[in-house]
Amino acid sequence: MYVRLQIRRNHAGTWSITGLPQQPLAQFEGLGEALQYAKREYGSALAVIELPIDGLYVVVYQERGWPNRICAPASTGRQLH
């Protein structure tokens, strides 16, 4: 059985997660923080994560342990060659 989560950016610029089994809604300052929380709480479960961002709709299927990286830290300003 999959955990089904939806993570979205709110008008105030914060991020919310809905679909958490233990609570109906959780709020976070950043996307990375929201994903870390979800992985910490549910990383041992199979998951479907829906992530609508500015007209783009991403669906990520995570196996146990959540091996797929969804978000990376902000760039340091260095360019890749």
C-alpha positions as CSV (number, residue, x, y, z in Angstrom):
1,M,0.0,0.0,0.0
2,Y,1.3,3.4,-1.0
3,V,1.3,6.6,1.1
4,R,-0.2,9.3,-1.2
5,L,1.1,12.8,-0.4
6,Q,0.6,16.1,-2.1
7,I,3.1,18.9,-1.6
8,R,2.3,22.3,-2.8
9,R,3.4,25.9,-2.4
10,N,1.0,28.2,-0.7
11,H,0.3,31.9,-1.5
12,A,2.3,32.9,1.5
13,G,5.4,31.2,0.0
14,T,5.3,28.3,2.5
15,W,4.9,24.6,1.6
16,S,2.2,22.3,2.8
17,I,1.8,18.5,2.8
18,T,-1.6,16.9,2.7
19,G,-2.3,13.2,2.9
20,L,-0.1,12.5,5.9
21,P,-1.6,9.5,7.8
22,Q,-0.9,11.1,11.3
23,Q,-2.1,14.6,10.6
24,P,-4.3,16.2,7.9
25,L,-1.9,19.1,7.0
26,A,1.7,20.1,7.8
27,Q,3.3,23.4,6.9
28,F,7.0,24.1,6.2
29,E,9.2,27.1,5.2
30,G,10.8,25.3,2.2
31,L,10.3,22.4,-0.2
32,G,13.5,20.7,1.1
33,E,12.3,20.9,4.7
34,A,8.9,19.4,3.7
35,L,10.5,16.5,1.8
36,Q,12.9,15.8,4.6
37,Y,10.0,15.6,7.1
38,A,8.0,13.3,4.8
39,K,11.0,11.0,4.2
40,R,11.8,10.9,7.9
41,E,8.2,10.0,8.8
42,Y,7.3,7.7,5.9
43,G,10.5,6.8,4.1
44,S,10.1,3.1,4.9
45,A,6.8,3.1,3.0
46,L,6.0,3.1,-0.7
47,A,4.8,6.5,-1.7
48,V,3.2,8.5,-4.5
49,I,4.2,12.2,-4.2
50,E,2.3,14.8,-6.2
51,L,4.1,18.1,-6.6
52,P,2.3,20.8,-8.6
53,I,4.7,23.8,-9.1
54,D,3.8,26.9,-11.2
55,G,1.8,24.9,-13.8
56,L,4.1,21.9,-13.8
57,Y,2.7,18.7,-12.3
58,V,5.2,16.2,-11.1
59,V,4.4,12.7,-9.8
60,V,7.2,10.8,-8.1
61,Y,6.8,7.1,-7.1
62,Q,9.1,6.3,-4.2
63,E,10.1,2.7,-3.3
64,R,10.9,1.8,0.3
65,G,13.6,4.1,1.7
66,W,12.7,6.8,-0.9
67,P,15.8,6.4,-3.1
68,N,14.7,9.1,-5.7
69,R,16.0,12.6,-5.0
70,I,13.3,15.2,-5.7
71,C,15.0,18.4,-4.5
72,A,18.6,19.6,-4.3
73,P,20.1,22.5,-2.3
74,A,20.2,25.9,-4.1
75,S,23.0,26.4,-6.5
76,T,26.2,27.9,-5.2
77,G,26.4,30.2,-8.3
78,R,29.0,28.0,-10.0
79,Q,28.3,27.0,-13.6
80,L,28.7,23.5,-14.9
81,H,30.9,23.1,-17.9
